[in-house]
Amino acid sequence: MKDKPQKAKPCPICGKPAIAEVRPFCSARCADIDLNRWLSGNYVIAGQPATDPDDFDEEEG
């Protein structure tokens, strides 16, 4: 049985067709825009706040 070729999903930044080299983006520029949004805190993952590593006692390991 042959698998059907999947349609390329559009770039999540600009909507152009994605290319394999930088999938799911259409260009390195859009990939960099996405990375910048993560690093600057524009994107967040819902859930409980992460535990601060400074809250651990050194003896707990």
Order of alpha helices (4+ residues) and beta strands (2+ residues): alpha
